């Protein structure tokens, strides 16, 4: 017959309380990221529910950034997947007219930047915004702006 310590049940209950207290904020952050990704996918003309289906979400993301489907195999190779994952996220931010700083935000602060990209005023410009050349020029910067009128004699 075992001799059970009555304090051990309380310690286990405390452990479960700590796990539960950590789970709720993580669940909220996960939900925020999913809602942001859902909106990004719908902005790009793809079904929003695709962001929650494993493997299919990467296939749809590759379609959004304009890369071939066979890249999915590169995501299965250890260490190579990190490089191609970062590259794909960079192409995604460029497809919405953003730069490398936004890519860093999507990678490290995704729970902030995915909703910004999804709900912000960033239109979907196409696969990597024509390889980053499709970003519209700033009319207030004289080096970016080209006057469409013919030169005066």
C-alpha positions in Angstrom: 0.0 0.0 0.0 1.3 3.4 -0.9 1.5 6.3 1.4 0.4 9.4 -0.5 1.6 12.8 0.7 -1.4 15.2 0.7 0.8 18.1 -0.3 1.8 16.5 -3.6 -1.8 17.0 -5.1 -1.6 20.7 -4.3 1.8 21.0 -6.0 0.4 19.4 -9.1 -2.6 21.7 -9.1 -0.2 24.7 -8.8 1.8 23.4 -11.7 -1.4 23.1 -13.8 -2.3 26.6 -12.8 1.0 28.0 -14.0 0.7 26.1 -17.3 -2.8 27.4 -17.8 -1.7 31.0 -17.0 1.0 30.7 -19.7 -1.3 29.0 -22.2 -3.9 31.7 -22.3 -1.6 34.5 -23.4 0.1 32.2 -25.9 -3.3 31.3 -27.3 -4.2 34.9 -27.7 -1.0 35.7 -29.5 -1.4 32.7 -31.8 -5.0 33.9 -32.5 -3.8 37.4 -33.4 -1.2 36.0 -35.8 -3.8 33.7 -37.5 -6.3 36.6 -37.9 -3.5 38.7 -39.5 -2.4 36.0 -41.8 -6.0 35.2 -42.8 -6.5 38.9 -43.8 -3.1 38.9 -45.7 -4.2 35.8 -47.7 -7.5 37.3 -48.5 -5.9 40.6 -49.6 -3.7 38.5 -52.0 -6.9 36.9 -53.5 -6.4 33.5 -51.8 -8.7 31.8 -49.4 -8.1 33.0 -45.8 -8.7 29.6 -44.3 -5.6 28.4 -46.2 -3.4 29.9 -43.5 -4.5 27.4 -40.9 -4.0 24.2 -42.9 -0.5 22.8 -42.5 1.7 22.5 -45.6 -1.1 23.9 -47.8 -0.5 27.3 -46.1 3.1 27.3 -47.4 1.9 26.3 -50.9 -0.5 29.2 -50.9 2.2 31.5 -49.6 4.5 30.5 -52.4 1.7 31.3 -54.9 1.3 34.7 -53.2 5.0 35.6 -53.6 5.2 34.1 -57.1 7.6 31.2 -56.5 7.2 27.6 -57.8 5.4 25.0 -55.8 8.5 22.7 -55.8 10.0 25.1 -53.2 7.9 23.2 -50.7 10.6 20.5 -50.8 13.2 23.1 -49.8 11.2 23.7 -46.6 11.6 20.0 -45.7 15.5 20.2 -45.6 16.9 21.1 -42.2 18.8 24.5 -42.2 17.8 25.1 -45.8 14.3 25.7 -44.6 15.3 28.6 -42.4 17.0 30.4 -45.3 14.1 29.8 -47.7 11.5 30.7 -45.0 13.2 34.0 -44.4 13.5 34.6 -48.2 9.8 33.8 -48.6 8.7 36.2 -45.9 11.0 38.9 -47.5 9.2 38.3 -50.8 5.9 38.5 -49.1 6.7 41.9 -47.6 8.0 43.1 -51.0 4.7 41.8 -52.6 3.0 44.3 -50.3 5.4 47.1 -51.1 7.4 46.9 -47.9 11.1 46.5 -47.4 13.5 44.4 -45.4 12.7 46.2 -42.1 9.1 44.9 -42.4 10.5 41.4 -43.1 12.5 41.6 -39.8 9.2 42.6 -38.1 7.3 39.8 -39.6 9.9 37.3 -38.4 10.6 38.5 -34.9 7.4 40.4 -34.0 4.8 38.5 -36.1 2.0 39.1 -33.7 2.3 42.8 -34.4 3.3 42.9 -38.0 1.0 40.2 -39.5 -2.1 42.2 -38.4 -0.5 45.5 -39.6 0.1 43.9 -43.0 -3.4 42.4 -43.1 -5.4 45.3 -41.8 -3.2 48.2 -42.8 -3.3 50.3 -46.0 -0.8 48.0 -47.8 -2.2 46.9 -51.2 -1.2 43.6 -52.7 1.1 44.6 -55.6 1.9 41.2 -56.9 4.7 38.6 -56.7 7.5 40.3 -54.9 6.3 43.6 -56.4 7.9 42.8 -59.7 11.1 41.7 -57.9 11.0 44.9 -55.7 10.9 47.2 -58.6 7.2 47.6 -58.5 7.2 49.8 -55.4 5.5 53.0 -56.4 7.8 56.1 -56.4 7.4 58.7 -53.7 6.1 61.9 -55.4 7.7 64.0 -52.6 11.2 62.7 -53.2 12.6 64.4 -56.3 15.0 61.5 -57.1 12.1 59.0 -57.3 9.7 61.2 -59.2 9.9 61.5 -62.9 7.9 64.3 -64.5 5.6 62.9 -67.3 5.4 66.1 -69.2 7.8 66.7 -72.1 10.7 69.0 -71.6 10.2 72.6 -72.4 12.4 74.2 -75.1 
